[in-house]
Amino acid sequence: MKKKLLFGMMLCVALGANAQQDKDASTGEQSLFEKITKIEKKQDNFHFLLNLNNSFDLNQGNGEFQDAKFNMRQIRIEAKGNINKTFSFRYRHRLNRSNSPTPDGLDNMPSSSIDVAGIGVKASDLFSMFLGKQCAAYGGMEFDLNPIEIYEYSDMVDYMSNFLTGANFQFQLHPNHQLQLQVLDSRSGSMSDMYGEGYEKSKVPLVYTVNWNGNFGGVFSTRWSYSLMSQAKGYQSHYVALGNELTINNFDAFFDVMYMREGIDREGIVSSIVGNNKLGGHQNDAEYLSLVLKAQYRFSPKWNIFVKGMLENEGFSKANGVIEKGKYRTAYGYLAGLEFYPLKSSNLHFFLTYVGRHYSYTDRAKAYGADNYSTNRISLGYIWQVPMF
């Protein structure tokens, strides 16, 4: 029986999986190919997309002007399509990241350039799966968005490893309720890069996620998940993400609550505060809490206004030698922006945004030399998921 169970787990991993969650902004748009050739596509076998986020930024730190520059924040190409009613494929590549496979990685793939690479299998209207590299099926409404749509992530999401290789199984329990079960490699990089030195490899380095997506009358939606990750032998992390969204006519707001307790500080945020130790700087028993609230109002067909706030507490859940238990840093984020959609039948939008961050350290963190600081950014640019074909 144990051999059969182990074989089943190995089969899931061998299949690979990709549960890419982010939504396509260009869905339903006529592609550039169709506009140029005047030939309407009759099939859904192949789509090619170009994802762009480009801006001119004015940056300030601790009240002093730092620089002004053009910044191509996001440039991704994506190919996907439905071969037939059962099989589909998807591939997305970030062009401004290294394309070299990570040494000692589990999946023999670049850890930062390839987001998605795999196939989808729709067995029925009630069950489907995605096999290959994919986005982890973590909860949270912002996590479900296309990365080009995000002006500033919370620290927790920004430092997480979100694109991993494995399998995602989706069960449509009800037209408005979906359950996902996902098994992925727990790391794409080497042990030393992810955790530092001194840890023994886990024999089953996987992350398991259960995810529930709910929709209540198109007004209230949920995206909740729990994940258990094997980091190294004897060390695990637990991650809970609760995304909640309210939509009323042209008004939309979401509130994400994310909590993580890690056997090894994979993100490295609080470890960087206390400095290096014999384990290469990655301390044990890190704890993160992140709250994200965003509200937006489409006050006309071409104009959208939004505000967003982020609050994060970062520290250690247990004492570790000379390192005390407790909070070490609170991170604040505050954003406001205006978006202009010039074309009725296109997701292209220009934006003007302000992004502010403030980092406040506790006395126990200041004992290691940390000091409070703030950053500010004003950006003028555009976002466009271009349907090329």
C-alpha positions as CSV (number, residue, x, y, z in Angstrom):
1,M,0.0,0.0,0.0
2,K,2.8,2.4,0.9
3,K,4.6,1.6,-2.4
4,K,1.4,2.4,-4.3
5,L,1.0,5.7,-2.5
6,L,4.6,6.7,-3.1
7,F,4.2,5.8,-6.8
8,G,1.1,7.9,-7.1
9,M,3.0,10.9,-5.6
10,M,5.9,10.3,-7.9
11,L,3.6,10.2,-10.9
12,C,2.0,13.6,-10.0
13,V,5.5,15.1,-9.8
14,A,6.7,13.5,-13.0
15,L,3.6,14.9,-14.8
16,G,4.6,18.4,-13.7
17,A,1.9,21.0,-13.2
18,N,1.0,24.5,-13.9
19,A,-1.9,26.3,-12.3
20,Q,-1.3,29.7,-13.7
21,Q,-3.9,31.8,-12.1
22,D,-3.6,35.4,-13.5
23,K,-6.3,36.7,-15.8
24,D,-5.8,37.9,-19.3
25,A,-6.8,41.5,-19.7
26,S,-7.0,41.1,-23.5
27,T,-9.6,38.4,-23.5
28,G,-12.1,39.1,-26.3
29,E,-10.0,41.7,-28.1
30,Q,-9.2,41.4,-31.8
31,S,-5.6,40.6,-32.3
32,L,-3.1,42.7,-34.3
33,F,-2.9,39.9,-36.8
34,E,-6.7,40.2,-37.4
35,K,-6.6,43.9,-37.7
36,I,-3.8,44.0,-40.2
37,T,-4.9,41.1,-42.4
38,K,-8.6,41.7,-42.0
39,I,-8.9,38.0,-41.5
40,E,-11.0,36.9,-38.5
41,K,-9.6,33.9,-36.6
42,K,-12.2,31.1,-36.5
43,Q,-10.3,28.9,-34.0
44,D,-8.9,29.1,-30.5
45,N,-5.8,26.9,-31.2
46,F,-3.1,29.6,-30.8
47,H,-2.8,33.0,-29.2
48,F,0.4,35.0,-28.9
49,L,0.5,37.8,-26.3
50,L,3.0,40.6,-25.4
51,N,2.8,41.8,-21.8
52,L,4.2,45.3,-21.2
53,N,4.6,47.6,-18.2
54,N,6.8,50.6,-19.0
55,S,7.1,53.9,-17.1
56,F,9.1,57.0,-16.4
57,D,9.9,57.1,-12.6
58,L,11.0,59.8,-10.2
59,N,12.5,58.1,-7.1
60,Q,13.1,59.6,-3.7
61,G,14.6,58.0,-0.5
62,N,14.4,59.5,3.0
63,G,13.3,62.8,1.6
64,E,16.2,63.1,-0.9
65,F,15.8,62.9,-4.7
66,Q,17.6,59.8,-6.0
67,D,17.1,59.5,-9.7
68,A,14.8,59.8,-12.7
69,K,14.7,57.1,-15.3
70,F,12.7,55.1,-17.8
71,N,12.0,51.6,-16.5
72,M,10.7,48.6,-18.4
73,R,9.3,46.8,-15.4
74,Q,7.6,44.0,-17.2
75,I,8.1,42.5,-20.6
76,R,6.7,39.0,-21.1
77,I,5.8,37.0,-24.1
78,E,3.1,34.4,-23.9
79,A,1.8,31.6,-26.2
80,K,-1.3,29.5,-25.4
81,G,-4.1,27.7,-27.1
82,N,-6.6,24.9,-27.1
83,I,-5.6,21.9,-29.2
84,N,-9.1,20.4,-28.8
85,K,-11.7,20.1,-26.1
86,T,-9.4,18.1,-23.9
87,F,-5.9,19.4,-24.3
88,S,-4.4,22.9,-24.1
89,F,-1.0,24.5,-23.7
90,R,0.5,27.6,-22.2
91,Y,4.0,29.2,-22.1
92,R,5.0,32.5,-20.7
93,H,8.5,33.9,-20.7
94,R,9.9,37.0,-18.9
95,L,12.4,38.5,-21.2
96,N,14.2,40.8,-18.7
97,R,15.3,38.0,-16.5
98,S,18.2,35.4,-16.7
99,N,17.4,32.4,-18.8
100,S,20.1,30.1,-17.4
101,P,18.9,26.9,-15.5
102,T,19.5,27.3,-11.8
103,P,22.4,25.0,-10.6
104,D,21.1,22.3,-8.2
105,G,17.5,23.3,-9.0
106,L,14.9,20.5,-8.8
107,D,13.2,21.1,-12.1
108,N,16.2,21.9,-14.4
109,M,14.6,25.2,-15.4
110,P,15.4,28.9,-15.0
111,S,14.1,30.1,-11.7
112,S,13.2,33.7,-12.8
113,S,12.5,33.9,-16.5
114,I,10.0,31.1,-17.3
115,D,6.7,31.6,-15.5
116,V,4.6,29.0,-17.2
117,A,5.4,26.0,-19.4
118,G,2.9,23.1,-19.5
119,I,-0.2,21.5,-20.7
120,G,-3.8,21.5,-19.6
121,V,-6.1,18.5,-19.6
122,K,-9.8,18.9,-19.3
123,A,-11.3,15.5,-18.5
124,S,-14.8,16.9,-18.0
125,D,-16.7,20.0,-17.0
126,L,-16.1,19.0,-13.4
127,F,-12.4,18.0,-13.4
128,S,-9.3,19.4,-15.1
129,M,-5.6,19.7,-14.4
130,F,-2.5,21.6,-15.5
131,L,0.9,19.8,-15.7
132,G,4.2,21.7,-15.9
133,K,5.7,24.9,-14.5
134,Q,3.1,27.2,-13.1
135,C,2.0,29.8,-10.6
136,A,1.5,28.4,-7.1
137,A,-2.3,28.3,-6.4
138,Y,-1.9,30.6,-3.4
139,G,-4.9,32.6,-2.2
140,G,-5.3,36.4,-2.4
141,M,-7.0,38.5,-5.0
142,E,-3.9,40.5,-6.0
143,F,-2.0,37.2,-6.4
144,D,-4.5,36.3,-9.1
145,L,-3.8,39.3,-11.2
146,N,-1.4,39.5,-14.2
147,P,1.9,40.7,-12.8
148,I,1.9,43.6,-15.3
149,E,-1.1,45.1,-13.5
150,I,0.7,45.4,-10.1
151,Y,2.4,48.8,-9.4
152,E,3.9,47.6,-6.1
153,Y,3.7,44.2,-4.4
154,S,3.7,43.6,-0.6
155,D,7.1,42.5,0.7
156,M,5.8,39.0,1.3
157,V,4.6,38.3,-2.2
158,D,7.5,40.1,-3.8
159,Y,10.1,37.9,-2.1
160,M,8.2,34.6,-2.5
161,S,9.0,31.9,-5.1
162,N,5.7,31.9,-7.0
163,F,6.5,30.0,-10.2
164,L,7.3,26.3,-9.6
165,T,7.0,23.0,-11.3
166,G,4.3,20.4,-10.5
167,A,0.7,19.4,-11.0
168,N,-2.6,21.2,-10.3
169,F,-5.9,19.4,-10.0
170,Q,-9.1,21.5,-10.3
171,F,-12.5,20.3,-9.2
172,Q,-15.6,22.4,-10.2
173,L,-17.8,21.6,-7.2
174,H,-20.5,24.1,-8.3
175,P,-20.7,26.7,-11.1
176,N,-19.6,29.3,-8.5
177,H,-17.2,27.2,-6.4
178,Q,-13.9,25.6,-7.4
179,L,-11.4,23.5,-5.4
180,Q,-7.8,23.2,-6.4
181,L,-5.3,20.6,-5.1
182,Q,-1.7,21.3,-6.1
183,V,1.7,19.6,-5.7
184,L,4.8,21.4,-6.7
185,D,8.6,21.3,-6.2
186,S,9.3,23.4,-3.2
187,R,12.3,25.2,-4.7
188,S,13.6,26.0,-8.1
189,G,17.1,27.2,-6.9
190,S,19.8,25.4,-5.0
191,M,19.7,24.7,-1.3
192,S,22.4,27.2,-0.5
193,D,20.8,30.0,-2.5
194,M,17.3,29.4,-1.0
195,Y,18.3,28.6,2.6
196,G,22.0,29.1,3.2
197,E,24.5,26.6,4.4
198,G,24.2,23.9,7.1
199,Y,20.8,22.3,6.1
200,E,20.2,18.8,4.9
201,K,18.1,18.3,1.8
202,S,14.6,16.9,2.2
203,K,14.0,13.6,0.4
204,V,10.5,14.8,-0.7
205,P,11.0,18.6,-1.3
206,L,7.4,19.4,-2.3
207,V,4.8,22.1,-1.5
208,Y,1.1,21.1,-1.1
209,T,-1.7,23.6,-1.6
210,V,-5.4,23.4,-1.2
211,N,-7.3,26.4,-2.7
212,W,-10.9,27.4,-2.7
213,N,-12.3,30.0,-5.2
214,G,-15.8,31.1,-4.5
215,N,-18.3,33.5,-6.1
216,F,-21.4,34.7,-4.4
217,G,-23.7,36.3,-6.9
218,G,-21.0,38.2,-8.7
219,V,-20.9,40.6,-5.7
220,F,-18.6,38.9,-3.2
221,S,-15.7,36.5,-4.2
222,T,-13.2,34.5,-2.2
223,R,-9.8,33.1,-2.9
224,W,-8.5,31.2,0.1
225,S,-5.7,28.7,0.4
226,Y,-3.4,26.8,2.8
227,S,0.0,25.6,1.8
228,L,2.5,23.2,3.5
229,M,6.1,23.3,2.2
230,S,9.0,21.0,2.9
231,Q,12.0,23.3,3.1
232,A,14.8,21.0,4.3
233,K,15.0,17.9,6.5
234,G,13.2,18.7,9.7
235,Y,12.0,22.2,8.5
236,Q,8.6,23.2,7.1
237,S,6.7,26.3,6.3
238,H,3.0,27.0,6.7
239,Y,1.2,29.7,4.6
240,V,-2.4,30.8,4.8
241,A,-3.8,33.4,2.3
242,L,-7.4,34.7,2.4
243,G,-8.5,36.9,-0.4
244,N,-11.9,38.7,-0.3
245,E,-13.4,40.9,-3.0
246,L,-16.5,43.1,-3.2
247,T,-17.8,44.3,-6.6
248,I,-20.8,46.7,-6.9
249,N,-21.4,48.2,-10.3
250,N,-18.2,50.2,-11.2
251,F,-16.8,50.0,-7.7
252,D,-14.4,47.2,-6.7
253,A,-12.4,46.5,-3.5
254,F,-10.4,43.6,-2.2
255,F,-8.8,42.7,1.1
256,D,-6.0,40.1,1.3
257,V,-4.8,38.6,4.6
258,M,-1.6,36.5,4.3
259,Y,0.2,34.8,7.1
260,M,3.4,32.7,6.9
261,R,5.4,30.8,9.5
262,E,8.7,29.3,8.2
263,G,11.1,26.8,9.7
264,I,13.8,28.6,7.7
265,D,13.5,32.2,6.6
266,R,13.1,31.6,2.9
267,E,12.3,35.2,2.1
268,G,15.4,36.4,4.1
269,I,13.8,39.7,5.1
270,V,14.1,39.4,8.9
271,S,17.3,37.4,8.5
272,S,18.9,40.3,6.7
273,I,18.1,42.5,9.7
274,V,20.0,40.4,12.2
275,G,22.8,39.7,9.9
276,N,24.7,36.6,8.9
277,N,25.3,33.6,11.1
278,K,26.7,30.1,10.8
279,L,23.8,29.1,8.6
280,G,24.6,31.7,5.9
281,G,22.2,34.3,7.2
282,H,18.9,32.4,6.9
283,Q,17.5,32.2,10.4
284,N,15.0,29.8,11.8
285,D,11.3,30.4,12.8
286,A,10.5,33.5,10.7
287,E,7.0,34.9,10.9
288,Y,5.2,37.2,8.4
289,L,1.8,38.8,8.4
290,S,0.7,40.9,5.4
291,L,-2.6,42.9,5.0
292,V,-3.4,44.4,1.6
293,L,-6.5,46.6,0.9
294,K,-7.2,48.1,-2.5
295,A,-10.3,50.0,-3.8
296,Q,-10.9,51.3,-7.3
297,Y,-13.7,53.2,-9.0
298,R,-14.3,53.3,-12.8
299,F,-16.0,56.7,-12.8
300,S,-16.2,56.8,-16.6
301,P,-15.6,54.3,-19.4
302,K,-12.1,55.7,-20.0
303,W,-11.1,56.6,-16.4
304,N,-10.3,54.6,-13.3
305,I,-9.0,55.8,-10.0
306,F,-7.6,53.7,-7.2
307,V,-6.0,53.7,-3.7
308,K,-4.2,50.9,-2.0
309,G,-2.7,50.3,1.4
310,M,-0.3,47.6,2.8
311,L,0.7,46.7,6.3
312,E,3.2,44.0,7.2
313,N,4.7,42.7,10.4
314,E,7.9,40.7,10.2
315,G,9.8,38.9,13.0
316,F,10.5,35.6,14.6
317,S,8.0,33.2,16.2
318,K,10.6,31.7,18.5
319,A,13.8,32.7,20.1
320,N,16.9,31.4,18.2
321,G,20.1,31.6,20.3
322,V,20.8,35.2,20.9
323,I,18.0,36.3,18.6
324,E,14.9,37.3,20.5
325,K,11.3,36.3,19.7
326,G,9.0,39.0,18.5
327,K,8.4,41.7,15.8
328,Y,11.5,43.3,14.1
329,R,9.9,45.4,11.4
330,T,6.7,46.9,10.3
331,A,6.4,47.8,6.6
332,Y,3.8,50.3,5.4
333,G,2.8,50.8,1.7
334,Y,0.5,53.5,0.3
335,L,-0.5,53.9,-3.3
336,A,-2.8,56.1,-5.3
337,G,-3.3,56.3,-9.1
338,L,-5.3,57.4,-12.1
339,E,-5.6,55.2,-15.2
340,F,-6.8,56.3,-18.7
341,Y,-8.1,53.8,-21.2
342,P,-8.0,55.5,-24.6
343,L,-9.4,52.7,-26.7
344,K,-12.9,51.2,-26.2
345,S,-11.9,47.8,-27.4
346,S,-8.5,47.5,-25.9
347,N,-7.0,46.9,-22.4
348,L,-4.2,49.5,-23.1
349,H,-4.1,52.1,-20.3
350,F,-1.9,54.9,-19.3
351,F,-1.3,55.6,-15.7
352,L,0.0,58.2,-13.2
353,T,0.7,56.7,-9.8
354,Y,2.3,57.5,-6.5
355,V,3.9,54.7,-4.4
356,G,5.1,55.3,-0.9
357,R,6.9,52.9,1.4
358,H,7.9,53.3,5.1
359,Y,9.9,50.8,7.1
360,S,9.8,51.1,10.9
361,Y,12.1,48.9,13.0
362,T,11.6,47.9,16.6
363,D,14.3,48.4,19.3
364,R,15.4,44.8,19.1
365,A,16.1,45.3,15.3
366,K,17.8,48.7,15.9
367,A,20.2,46.8,18.2
368,Y,21.6,45.2,15.0
369,G,22.0,48.6,13.3
370,A,18.7,48.8,11.5
371,D,17.2,52.3,11.1
372,N,13.8,53.5,9.8
373,Y,13.6,54.7,6.2
374,S,11.1,55.7,3.6
375,T,10.9,55.7,-0.2
376,N,8.6,57.5,-2.6
377,R,8.0,57.1,-6.3
378,I,6.0,58.9,-9.0
379,S,5.5,57.0,-12.2
380,L,4.0,57.9,-15.5
381,G,3.6,55.1,-18.0
382,Y,1.5,52.5,-19.7
383,I,0.3,48.9,-19.3
384,W,-0.8,46.8,-22.3
385,Q,-1.3,43.1,-22.9
386,V,-1.0,43.2,-26.6
387,P,-2.9,40.4,-28.5
388,M,-0.4,39.8,-31.3
389,F,-2.1,36.8,-32.8
